[in-house]
Amino acid sequence: MKIGITCYPLIGGSGILATALGSELARRGHEVHFFSSSKPVRLDTSQPRVFFHEVVVNEYSLFRYPDYTLPLAVKMARVAREERLDIFHVHYAVPHATAAYLAVQMLGGRASGAPKIVTTLHGTDTTLLGQDPSYREAIEHALSESEAITTVSESLRVETLSTFNLKRPVEVIANFFIPSAVLREATEVRRELGVSLDDFLVVHTSNVRPPKRIDLLLRVFAAAQTSRSMRLLILAGGSFSAHASLLCDLNLQDHVIVKENVLEVEEYLAAADAGLYTSESESFGLSILETLFHAKPVVAFRVGGIPEVVIDARSGFLHPFGEIEPMAASLQKLADAPALAKRMGEEGRRDAEMRFSADRIVPRYEALYERPGSL
Ligand code: GMT
């Protein structure tokens, strides 16, 4: 098939997932066309059957705010016409699902053979923008014009159904992950970080935006005292400056290592002993899945879709949101019992491979694309 994928290009779960999906579809013989404002960070355009179409935004002086939706819709319509695309698969509803609808209308509608729209909701497009009166109706409209709607977890499906008035089913297709070969040995990575092999290295990777609750991350870590020296590595997909003062207030400067805008997170995940995640809301937690794939147990709050990814007491420890002391105690438990941490990590990897591998998930999207249209 010929599939158009629209996503955000930056470090963020929806763009990362869309990029992995497109690459995997191309590997399986489909032709994949990406639409975004710049090349998605993990996209390799040297792969066969993968194309990237940059959406250029003009900053006309009359516009107080630059408009992205219309140039995106025009680009999607033009490429669909020239390349005869079968599918528009948009990741994150705003504004991608609306742009897909406009593109289909520009092409004369579905009856004229315009691509089928598949919308995958990733989280904040429902949980945040879906609650915003300036967006809710537009999202609901775009979803009702999508041939298929998917969410990345059951928790997000339930929230989507209670947020929007939808007349079509919402299907859950979970995220997947394909670990790449880790090139540097753990010892080398730890040497770079100044972390000894005896230290218990806890890793956190996220875009460090407000829902990730970096304040709680630092407080949990500060509360976790153990007989073993413990270090925290934060791989921040953005600037960490907003959190620097709390780091000092908690006297953690010598225990926390912050690396900003690291694109290759996997070698750090592989070199760590456990993952720590303190989001207040998370539809799935792709970073958590990446951590599990590297055989590290995860300590996290039991929010959103996280319990669908981490199995409490098997691949990690989950606690009610905001409970700092029990979270810290779980970290201590793992640090003080390396065999337990290793066993839980292995269990997590086995479980992740069984439930969230590309071979399990990607055929579900292919089946959706092939299903006869319903609009
Ligand atoms: O807010 C973010 O974390 C970014 C957002 C995105 O769309 O890039 O992440 C969402 O999508 C990811 C991929 O499906 C999920 O793993 C994240 O849990 C989800 N974030 C939230 O729900 C807050």
Boltz pocket constraint, residues with backbone or C-beta under 6 A from the ligand:
constraints:
  - pocket:
      binder: B
      contacts: [[A, 11], [A, 12], [A, 13], [A, 14], [A, 15], [A, 17], [A, 92], [A, 121], [A, 122], [A, 123], [A, 124], [A, 152], [A, 175], [A, 207], [A, 209], [A, 211], [A, 281], [A, 282], [A, 283], [A, 284], [A, 285], [A, 286], [A, 287]]
      max_distance: 6.0
